[in-house]
Amino acid sequence: MALSTRSFSLVFMLSCFVVVSGRTGKENEHCGDQKFYCPTKQQCLDRSLRCTGSNVCVDSSGNEANCFESSTPGMYNYFKKTAPLSSSGSSSKKKRSLDLTHWFVEYRGFVYEFGKSYGSHELDVNDPNYKYGPGGEKVLSTKLVGSSRCTRDQVNSFVKKWLEANPNYNLLTNNCQHFVKRLLEELGRNCSNRGRREVEVTESLKAPSECLQSSSFHWKLHSMFVPLISLAAVLLNTN
């Protein structure tokens, strides 16, 4: 049975209803939220040094651990990732039927996410307590989106402004997908907002009115243009 556009929108938006069982407030990171964990040194180091080319923490291949620097020096790959939501309050069968997923972004050794109970997180992917690491929550998909020159300070500045412009989590109008969409756009621009008017910056931070899959967008185009084409055909046949 085909879903109506309204029903599809509701089901898709449900994928960001973040109610994480047993996870309220900030994550319990081994090195706290001001340092990152270096597995090769087994030490906690200042986060400002993470994935900056300073090589304070390198892996066995001589590269900065889990930084994913691109072929262009100074640019780092960024990824859109998804993870399942807690099955609390719903059967696994129902959960599978709705395909509930949580979206987040990985960039320069940190994960950035937005949720109902905690606002925003910046999580160190090397941390022993990293919730998406081995033994933690399962990552369903990883998509390389592009590479960026944005610094960690610029990303955190964007996240702060996002929270100021969109302080209240809302299932339909301000959820993790909206946050991820805007952050990916910011990374794609290399955080180059300095030449833009303040009103444009403010507008860019607002959560988009909807966050639907491309297939839904294509369906909307199809439903809009097909009737017009049919009408044109009828008019041509009558002349």
N, C-alpha and C positions, 0 to 999 in steps of 0.2 A: 504494500500500500504506500503510495507517495505521500510525503509529508507536505503540508502547506508551508509557504514561506515563513509565516509566523511561528508555526510549530518547529520548523527546522532551526530558526533563530534561537528559540528558547532552549532546545536540546543542545545546540552547539555552545550556547553561553553557559549552560550548566557545567561544562567541562572546566570552568574556573572557579567553582564554588569550593574554596579551600577551607576545609575543616579537617585539620591534621590531628588525628587521634594521638594524644600524649605529647603533642608538640605545641605548646603555647609560649608566647614570648620569644626571646632570642635563643638561638641554638647554643648548646653547651660545647663550644669549641675548645680543644685542648690548649691552644695558644691564645685564646680570647679573641676579641674583635679588633685589636690593634696590632697584632703580630700574625705572621704566617709560619707554618711548620715546614722545615727543610728536612726531608727524609734522609738525604745523604749525610747530613751533619747531625741529624736528630736534635735539632735546636729550634727555638722560636726566634724568628728574626723580624725586624720592623717591616710592616706591610708596604711602606713607601718604597722599599727596595725590590719588591716583587715584580718580576717580568719587566725590567727596565733596561736590560742590557748590562747591568752591573755584575752579573754572574756570581752573585753571592751564594747561589744554590744551584749547582749543576748536576745533571744525571750522569749515568755511566758513559753516555755518548758525548759528553762535554757541552750539552745544551742546557739551558735553564729548564728545570723540571716542570713539565705540564704548562708551558707558556705558549707554545705553538706560534712562534714568530714566523711570519710569511717569508717568501723569497726576497721581499723588499725590506731592507734593514729599517728597524723602527716601527714596522707595522706588524700587528698581531691578528691572527684569525679569531673570529667570533662565531659562536654557535648558538642556534636555537635548540633547546632540548625540551623533552616532555617526560613526565613521570606520572604514574597512576595516583589517584587520590585515595584517601582512606575509604574502606568499604563500610565504615561505621554508619549504621542506620539504614543500610540497604543491602539486599542480597547480592551475591556475586553475579547472579544471572542478570539482575537489573543493571548492575554496574557495567557489565559487558555490553548490554544492549544500548546504553547511552554513550559508551566509549568515553568515560570521564578521564580527562588528563589535565595536568598542571603544566604550564609553560614557564620556562626560565631561560636566562642567557648566561653562557660561560664566556669570559673574556679575560685575558692576561692573568690566568691562574685563579680567578674568582668567579663565583656564580652570583648572579643578581636575580632576585625574585620578589614578587609582591603577593601578599596573602592577607586573608581576613583577620587572623588572630595576631599577626606580628607586624603588619605594615610592610617593611622591606627588610631584606637580608643581603649582606655581602659575605659569602661563605668561601673559605679557603679550600680549594679542591685537594690540597695535600694533607689537610688536617686529619689526624687519626679518627676524629669524630665526625668527619664530613658525612652528611646524611645520605648522599648519593654515591658514596664510595662502596668498596667491598663490604658485604654484610649489611649494607644500609638499604635505602629505598631503591627500587629498580628504576633505571632509566629506560624508557620505552623507545625513544628515538633521539638521534643526534643529527642535526643538519648544519653543515658549514654554510654560513650565509655570506661571509666576505671577510675582508681584513680592514683594520682601522689604525689610525695614529692616536686616537683618544687616549689620554692618560687616565690613571686611576682617579686622580683628583677631579678630572673633568666628568668622569662617569658618576662619581659620588655627588658632584655638584648637580648634575642632571637629576639624579634620583631624589635629592633633597627638594629641588624645585618641583619635580613631579608630585611628591607627597604634599607640598604646599598647595599645588593647584588641584590635586585630587586626593584630599585627605581621607575620604570615607569609602571603604570598599563597598562595591555594589555588584551583585550577581550579574546584572544585565548591562550596566553602563560604566563600570569602573572595576575591572577584574584583572587577573594576571595576564590575560591575552592582550588587553589594552596596554598594559605596562610594557610587555615584551615588544609589542609592535612599535611603540614610540622609542624605546631604547635602541632597537635595531635601526630605526631611521636615524637616530642621533649618531650611532656608530658609523653608519653609512656616510654621514656628512662629515666625519672626522671631528665632530663636536665644534664645527665652525659656525657658531651663532653670532660671532662678534660684529659682523657687518649688518645684521638684521635688525629691523625696528623692534622695539620692545613689545608692541602689540602682536607682531608675528611670532615672537618667542613665546608669548603667553598662549596664543592660539595653538602653537605646535605642541604644547604640554598638555592640553586638554585631552581627555580620553575620547577616542573616536566614537561616533554615535553607534557604530556597530562593528563587530570584528568577526566576519564570516569567512569561511573557506572560499578559495577562488572558484570552486565548482558552483557555489551558491551565487557568486557574482556573475558567472557565465550564464547560469539559469535565468537570472534577472534580465540580462541583456537579451537572451533568447525570447523570454516571455514578452519583452517590450517591443522587439522589432518584428517578430513573426506576424503578429496581427496587422502591423502596418504594411508588410509585404503582401499579405493576403488581400487587404483592402485595395492596394494599388492594382493587384491582378484583377480584381472584380471590376474596377473602374475601367481598366484597359479593355476588358472583354465586352463591356457595355457600350463602348464607343466604336 
